[in-house]
Amino acid sequence: MLKEFREFIARGNVIDLAVGLIIGVAFGKIVTSLVSDIIMPPIGLALGSVDFAALFVTLKGSYPTIAAAKAAGAPTINYGLFINSIIEFLIIAFAVFLLVKAVNRIKRKPDEKPADTTECAYCCSKIPIKATRCPACTSQLNP
C-alpha cells in the first residue's frame, strides 16, 4: 500500500494541485490586502466615510465596535466583513477567469492531418481515398 501511495503522490496531477493550492493561498492573501487596504477605503469614503469592516449588528446589547462586542461575548452579525468577502471572491474569480482564458489561448490545437479514408456512397464503408473501387460492395468510385 505504501508503494501505491508513493506512485499516487509522484503523479504530476497531485504535485500540480499542491503547487496550485500554495499559490492560491498566497494569491488569496494578496487579494485580501488589496480589498481591505486599497479598494474598500475609497468606496467607504465615497459612501460617506463608511468602513465596511466595522459594519455589524449586535444581537444582544449595544457595542461601539466588533472587538468590544466579541470581548463581551455578544453575538454579532458582521455584514461588513461579508461584503468584503464577496468583493474578494469576485476579484479572485475574475483573476482565475483571466488565467484560464490565457491558458486556453496558449494551448496549441493538435495539427489536423488530412483524412486518408472516405466513405463509400453506396454501402457507407470506409475506403482509402486513392481507391477506384469499393472493397466491400465493389461499386465503381468517381475520382
C-alpha positions in Angstrom: 0.0 0.0 0.0 2.9 2.3 0.7 4.2 1.8 -2.9 0.8 2.7 -4.3 0.6 5.8 -2.2 4.1 6.8 -3.4 3.1 6.3 -7.0 -0.1 8.4 -6.4 1.9 11.2 -4.9 4.5 11.1 -7.7 1.9 11.7 -10.4 2.1 15.0 -12.0 -1.5 16.0 -11.2 -1.1 15.7 -7.5 2.1 17.8 -7.5 0.4 20.4 -9.8 -2.5 20.5 -7.4 -0.3 21.1 -4.4 1.6 23.9 -6.2 -1.7 25.5 -7.3 -3.0 25.3 -3.8 0.1 27.0 -2.3 0.0 29.8 -5.0 -3.8 30.1 -4.4 -3.3 30.7 -0.7 -0.7 33.3 -1.3 -2.8 35.0 -4.0 -5.7 35.0 -1.6 -3.7 37.0 0.9 -2.7 39.5 -1.7 -6.4 39.9 -2.8 -7.5 40.3 0.8 -5.0 43.0 1.3 -6.0 44.6 -2.0 -9.6 44.7 -1.0 -9.3 45.8 2.6 -6.4 48.2 2.2 -6.8 49.7 -1.3 -10.3 49.1 -2.7 -12.6 49.5 0.3 -11.3 52.8 1.8 -12.1 54.8 -1.3 -15.5 53.1 -1.6 -16.2 53.8 2.0 -15.2 57.4 1.6 -17.4 57.8 -1.4 -20.3 56.4 0.6 -19.8 58.9 3.4 -16.8 57.6 5.4 -18.1 54.1 5.9 -15.7 51.4 6.9 -17.2 48.2 5.7 -15.1 46.1 8.1 -16.8 47.9 11.0 -20.4 47.3 9.9 -22.1 44.9 12.2 -25.4 44.3 14.1 -25.3 43.0 17.7 -28.0 40.5 18.6 -27.7 41.3 22.3 -26.8 44.7 23.8 -25.1 47.6 22.1 -21.4 47.9 21.5 -19.4 50.6 19.6 -17.0 48.1 17.8 -16.9 44.5 16.8 -13.9 43.9 19.1 -15.9 45.3 22.1 -18.8 43.0 21.2 -16.6 40.0 20.9 -14.8 40.8 24.1 -18.1 40.9 25.9 -19.2 37.6 24.2 -22.2 39.2 22.5 -23.3 37.5 19.2 -22.9 39.8 16.2 -23.8 39.7 12.5 -20.8 41.1 10.7 -22.3 42.1 7.4 -19.5 44.5 6.5 -16.9 41.7 6.6 -19.3 39.6 4.5 -19.4 42.4 1.9 -15.5 42.5 1.9 -15.5 38.7 1.4 -17.9 39.0 -1.6 -15.7 41.6 -3.2 -12.6 39.4 -2.6 -14.3 36.4 -4.2 -15.3 38.5 -7.2 -11.7 39.6 -7.7 -10.3 36.1 -7.3 -13.0 34.7 -9.7 -12.1 37.3 -12.3 -8.4 36.6 -12.0 -9.0 32.9 -12.4 -11.2 33.6 -15.4 -8.4 35.7 -17.0 -5.8 32.9 -16.2 -8.0 30.2 -17.7 -8.6 32.3 -20.8 -4.9 32.9 -21.2 -4.0 29.2 -20.8 -6.7 28.3 -23.4 -5.1 30.8 -25.8 -1.6 29.4 -25.2 -2.7 25.7 -25.7 -1.9 24.6 -29.2 -4.6 22.9 -31.1 -3.4 19.5 -32.5 -2.4 19.6 -36.1 -5.1 18.0 -38.1 -3.8 15.8 -40.9 -5.9 15.3 -43.9 -8.1 12.2 -43.8 -6.7 9.2 -45.6 -10.1 7.4 -45.9 -13.5 8.4 -47.2 -16.9 6.8 -47.1 -18.5 4.8 -49.9 -21.6 6.5 -51.2 -23.3 3.1 -51.8 -22.5 1.0 -48.7 -21.1 3.6 -46.3 -17.9 1.6 -45.5 -14.6 3.3 -45.1 -12.3 3.1 -48.1 -8.9 4.6 -49.0 -9.1 7.9 -50.8 -6.9 6.6 -53.7 -9.2 3.6 -54.3 -11.2 3.4 -57.5 -13.5 0.5 -56.4 -15.1 -0.2 -53.0 -13.7 -3.4 -51.5 -17.0 -4.0 -49.6 -19.6 -3.6 -52.4 -17.3 -3.5 -55.5 -19.0 -0.3 -56.8 -17.1 1.9 -59.1 -16.0 5.1 -57.4 -15.8 8.5 -59.0 -12.3 10.1 -58.7 
